[in-house]
């Protein structure tokens, strides 16, 4: 553990995430690591430990030495895991010191161009023939999957969920006509939408997303209380000294104030969103309750 006399940081920091290289988590980790390395004067090294929906990395970080030199880029799925898994090798709240959120982003509902006139049309067709429409996501138990289930629950319809290996596969499936629509991030769908191959029918955030101001929200069209925002944040093992957490919080805020960092995050359809440690903890706790309820109501089998 860092001593009171030792200036922090005095050696390289590892920023771990639990997903494949090249994905959103990896991209955001590298954006933050690049800037933090410059600001802190020590290398911040990104390490990917993919598998089990991010749980492999979480188990490693939760049990790491609490000295501020092992950090984790947490994602919205960190709140899904306790809802989806019967047992975890770590406690997603108690085993962490929370530093700050990094960015927030919504999910989009998209379909092959011309298939539906609007999100209202999609829901109307789902009501006409219950269980006739299918939606694709990047896997069972992903935040995208649960967002689709929540949409069904709040509009009183039933969809068939078809999981795929990663976001690009969901786009291919929709374009081929294998499924009716998909739920995913802007980075996954934007290219085909701009090319005219996909129609973006709605966005999951309560307010229209700044990067997509013409896309109506689910809340303003078919489900007034609908509001899903996913996020990334930085956590450390529980027991990390308060002074170190405070220093990291200040550094995250400084990094997110950098114009280049902001531009790089917005290129991923994410909005920079620094917070206090307490705000990140409260966000996580609230989402665990929400996703637990969605999983139970949808009858999704726990792993």
Secondary structure in CASP SS format (residue, H / E / C, confidence):
PFRMAT SS
TARGET T0000
AUTHOR 0000-0000-0000
METHOD secondary structure of the structure
MODEL  1
X C 1.00
X C 1.00
X C 1.00
X C 1.00
X C 1.00
X C 1.00
X C 1.00
X C 1.00
X C 1.00
X C 1.00
X C 1.00
X C 1.00
X E 1.00
X E 1.00
X E 1.00
X E 1.00
X E 1.00
X C 1.00
X C 1.00
X C 1.00
X C 1.00
X C 1.00
X C 1.00
X H 1.00
X H 1.00
X H 1.00
X H 1.00
X H 1.00
X H 1.00
X H 1.00
X H 1.00
X H 1.00
X H 1.00
X H 1.00
X H 1.00
X H 1.00
X H 1.00
X H 1.00
X H 1.00
X H 1.00
X C 1.00
X C 1.00
X C 1.00
X E 1.00
X E 1.00
X E 1.00
X E 1.00
X E 1.00
X C 1.00
X C 1.00
X C 1.00
X H 1.00
X H 1.00
X H 1.00
X H 1.00
X H 1.00
X H 1.00
X H 1.00
X H 1.00
X H 1.00
X H 1.00
X H 1.00
X C 1.00
X C 1.00
X C 1.00
X C 1.00
X C 1.00
X C 1.00
X C 1.00
X E 1.00
X E 1.00
X E 1.00
X E 1.00
X E 1.00
X E 1.00
X C 1.00
X C 1.00
X H 1.00
X H 1.00
X H 1.00
X H 1.00
X H 1.00
X H 1.00
X H 1.00
X C 1.00
X C 1.00
X C 1.00
X C 1.00
X C 1.00
X C 1.00
X C 1.00
X C 1.00
X C 1.00
X C 1.00
X C 1.00
X E 1.00
X E 1.00
X E 1.00
X E 1.00
X E 1.00
X E 1.00
X E 1.00
X E 1.00
X E 1.00
X E 1.00
X C 1.00
X C 1.00
X E 1.00
X E 1.00
X E 1.00
X E 1.00
X E 1.00
X C 1.00
X C 1.00
X C 1.00
X C 1.00
X C 1.00
X C 1.00
X H 1.00
X H 1.00
X H 1.00
X H 1.00
X H 1.00
X H 1.00
X H 1.00
X H 1.00
X H 1.00
X H 1.00
X C 1.00
X C 1.00
X C 1.00
X C 1.00
X C 1.00
X E 1.00
X E 1.00
X E 1.00
X E 1.00
X C 1.00
X C 1.00
X C 1.00
X C 1.00
X C 1.00
X H 1.00
X H 1.00
X H 1.00
X H 1.00
X H 1.00
X H 1.00
X H 1.00
X H 1.00
X H 1.00
X H 1.00
X H 1.00
X H 1.00
X H 1.00
X C 1.00
X C 1.00
X C 1.00
X C 1.00
X E 1.00
X E 1.00
X E 1.00
X E 1.00
X C 1.00
X C 1.00
X C 1.00
X H 1.00
X H 1.00
X H 1.00
X H 1.00
X H 1.00
X H 1.00
X H 1.00
X H 1.00
X H 1.00
X H 1.00
X C 1.00
X C 1.00
X C 1.00
X C 1.00
X E 1.00
X E 1.00
X E 1.00
X E 1.00
X C 1.00
X H 1.00
X H 1.00
X H 1.00
X H 1.00
X H 1.00
X H 1.00
X H 1.00
X H 1.00
X H 1.00
X C 1.00
X C 1.00
X C 1.00
X E 1.00
X E 1.00
X E 1.00
X E 1.00
X E 1.00
X E 1.00
X C 1.00
X C 1.00
X C 1.00
X C 1.00
X C 1.00
X C 1.00
X H 1.00
X H 1.00
X H 1.00
X C 1.00
X C 1.00
X C 1.00
X C 1.00
X E 1.00
X H 1.00
X H 1.00
X H 1.00
X H 1.00
X C 1.00
X C 1.00
X C 1.00
X C 1.00
X C 1.00
X C 1.00
X C 1.00
X C 1.00
X E 1.00
X E 1.00
X E 1.00
X E 1.00
X E 1.00
X E 1.00
X E 1.00
X E 1.00
X C 1.00
X C 1.00
X C 1.00
X C 1.00
X H 1.00
X H 1.00
X H 1.00
X H 1.00
X H 1.00
X H 1.00
X H 1.00
X H 1.00
X H 1.00
X H 1.00
X H 1.00
X H 1.00
X H 1.00
X H 1.00
X H 1.00
X C 1.00
X C 1.00
X H 1.00
X H 1.00
X H 1.00
X H 1.00
X H 1.00
X H 1.00
X H 1.00
X H 1.00
X C 1.00
X C 1.00
X C 1.00
X C 1.00
X E 1.00
X E 1.00
X C 1.00
X C 1.00
X C 1.00
X C 1.00
X H 1.00
X H 1.00
X H 1.00
X H 1.00
X H 1.00
X H 1.00
X H 1.00
X H 1.00
X H 1.00
X H 1.00
X H 1.00
X H 1.00
X H 1.00
X H 1.00
X H 1.00
X H 1.00
X H 1.00
X H 1.00
X H 1.00
X H 1.00
X H 1.00
X H 1.00
X C 1.00
X C 1.00
X C 1.00
X C 1.00
X C 1.00
END
